[in-house]
Structure formats: structure tokens, C-alpha cells
Amino acid sequence: MQDVHTHEIDADIELKGRKRIILDVQEITEKNVISILQEAMLIHESNAVQSLFLLNYEKGIQPLKRKKIIRKEIDIKVCDNVANEVTDFKLGYNWGFPIMFGQRSNCDLGKNPPEVDDNGISLFNEMLEDEGMPSNDQELARFVEITGVGYQMVDIKNEYEGGSVFDCVTLNPLCTFVVYDSSPYRRPVMGVTFRTLKNGNTYYTCFTKDRRYEIKNMARVINGEQKDTWGFRPRSGEKNPLGMIPIIEFIRSPDRMGCFERQISDMDNLNILVSDFTNNVAQDTQEMWWGNDIEFPKDPETGETIKPVGGQWVMSFSGEGKSPKIQPLVMDTQYEGILADIKYRRDVILQKCHVPLRSEPGGGSTGTAMSMSSGWSDAEVDACREEQLIKKSKMRL
């Protein structure tokens, strides 16, 4: 179970994609692992604040960016959660089919007989299925699509009872990151995942290519005696038997932005429009009344003006030569125009997020023309682009 730090939501947070953690380091040892971790955490904390905002935004925590000045007693705040609609479409369309591996050809770099590779790949797919990878990938997909980054970790099973020989879990990006070196190759040099306990202590598990360190509160390596043997016990500084960093970072775009992140300002504007429309309907229902050339009667005992109450007759008096009038004070609102504007703005947001419209287009267009006009072709192109980035990380996994 991943315990994450909590951050206060900032409605004015600046979103420019999650920053890649690149440090000027070539090798990480027990002597410099704590200083590297401290430096990396400064960047990760900024990324985590942005990721938490996006995760909450997709859930519907979308602060309305306007204050109602007139008739403050009617202040309905509506969240037209288009972010959730975009995310759900991406999870189904881009990630709906389980990822399976296949033999590309009978020739490979290892020069194994074709039947050996075929059997190996079939066995590997069976292990992935046994490990529940379709479910793990859906969990990964949600983080990738919302925050722009996601992480999975591979480890050797502690107890083998048949089936898969490895564990593969999806990690929370709020408490996971990968550090890269500053060379042109941008090689990963350390993978980190951490947890915070109820007593306030934070434990960091740091993987390098050859070692695994357990660090408490970014201050000291616990059980720091290096051991070249691998065993199932509380461990730190032991040899990493995989020879690779087992935490893999996934991204959905080179700028590491979420699927709806660029359209948040449009979504905020849509929420204001829908909220104001709802308030307008409520204000029309609870109309203010306007009186002209009238006087309300006074209470003979107190001398106070008797004000009308809802559901009662209004008794009034007028002076000689005056034309008394009582009528609701209303503003003639063209609801059709506002509703059309709301629909237009929703459609534009979905189009910018590469989500097709789920309504039947008019006219007698051909199937191809209908697919292009409703956005399905655009969604397919965007899914193919994203697939190339996901495939690189999946092959490394």
C-alpha cells in the first residue's frame, strides 16, 4: 500500500508538464545516494503537487474561478466534469485491449531457434496474465493519462507457488520517480519509491543498477551493510540481482502533460458558464418584484410597513392620478443561445483533447467522412502517437 504526502490544493497552480529529474551524476553509491535523493526530491515535490491537483481535478474538485456579486444568496456552483469524460475515453480507447507480446520474425539477435522463442514468448504472456497485467495496466493508464507520467515496478517473487516468477505492480506517481543522468543518453541511474507511516517517518527504497538502499527520512541508510547475496529479509545496500533499475517510467507525451491538462482553462470557463446559466434559471424562478406608484399598508399598532409574503395577496394603495403597477423584475434571457454556447464549448474541449463526438452527424456523408467529422480518425492518430511512447517503456519493463 502506497502512503502519499498530502498537499494543499492551489487553484492557481501553474501546469507545464511534469519535469524530468535530470541530475549531474554518473554513478550512485552509498556515499552519495542520500545527497542525490535530497536533490531529486526537490524536483519531485513540485511534480507531485501538480499531479495531485490533476488527480483531484479529474475527480471533480474544480474550484470555480469567479465570485458572484449580485444576489449572493443564489450561488449555485456546477462542475461539468469534462476532464473525467476525456479520461474515461482514453482508458477505454487507448488502453482497452491487453498488451500482448509476439514474435516479430524468425530471426533475432540471439539466434535462437524459432520454436524456442515462440515457446518463451507464449510462456511470458501466460505469466503476465497470471500476474493480472491487464488490471495493472489500467491502473497505470489512469495515472499516465491524468498526470502525464506513470510507474510500474518488477521484482522477484518472495514465494513461488507456480505461475508467474515475478511481481509487477503499478506505483503511485505521487511517491515514485526515476532519476536520469545528464548525458545525451539520459540513462536512468536511480528509481525511488517511498512511503510515510503514521508516526511521521518516511522510508525511501532506492534502486540503482547494482544496489538497493533503504533510507529513513532522507537522513541515513538503515541496515547499510552491503551484501552481495540476495535474500528475502529487510534489506539495504544489497546487490540488485536484476542488474537493471526495476522501476520503469511511462509518459504519454514528450512534454509529460496529462490528456486534459492543456484545456483546463477552457474547462474552468465552461464551469462558469454552466453555473451562471443555472443561477440565471434559479433567479428567474425566485424573481424580485418591482412596484411603481404604490404604497404598502402600515401596521396600525407598530406603524411598520406590512411587506408581502410569498403566496399571499399583495394589498397596495396609490395616490390620485397615479397608475399603480406590480410586476416581476426579470431579464429576458435567450436560453437557446446559452445552451447552444455551452454545447459548442464542450465540443471544442473534446475536439482539442482528441475525443470524438458521440452524436450522430447530420447529412448523407460517407462512412469515412463521418469518421473524420466526428473525430474518430483524430482519436486514432493520437492513440497511435501515444502507443509509440508507451511501447518503449513496456519493452524495457
Salt bridges, closest charged atoms under 4 A:
GLU14 OE2 - LYS16 NZ 2.83
GLU45 OE1 - HIS7 NE2 3.90
GLU58 OE1 - ARG142 NH2 3.08
GLU73 OE2 - ARG71 NE 2.97
ASP75 OD1 - ARG66 NH1 3.42
ASP80 OD2 - ARG346 NE 2.80
GLU85 OE1 - ARG346 NH2 2.74
GLU85 OE2 - ARG358 NH2 3.00
GLU131 OE1 - LYS157 NZ 3.43
ASP137 OD1 - LYS394 NZ 2.74
GLU145 OE1 - ARG252 NE 3.32
ASP155 OD2 - ARG212 NH1 3.64
ASP155 OD2 - ARG235 NH2 3.70
ASP167 OD1 - LYS157 NZ 2.83
GLU214 OE2 - ARG212 NH2 3.71
GLU225 OE1 - LYS227 NZ 3.74
ASP228 OD1 - ARG211 NH2 2.86
GLU238 OE2 - ARG235 NE 3.58
GLU249 OE2 - ARG256 NH2 2.86
ASP255 OD2 - ARG262 NH2 2.10
GLU261 OE2 - ARG18 NH2 2.81
ASP266 OD2 - LYS352 NZ 3.09
ASP268 OD2 - LYS65 NZ 3.50
ASP276 OD1 - ARG66 NE 2.93
ASP341 OD2 - ARG345 NE 3.14
ASP347 OD2 - LYS343 NZ 2.79
ASP378 OD2 - HIS354 ND1 2.82
ASP382 OD2 - LYS90 NZ 2.87
ASP382 OD1 - HIS354 NE2 3.90
ASP382 OD1 - ARG385 NH2 3.15
GLU386 OE1 - ARG252 NH2 3.82
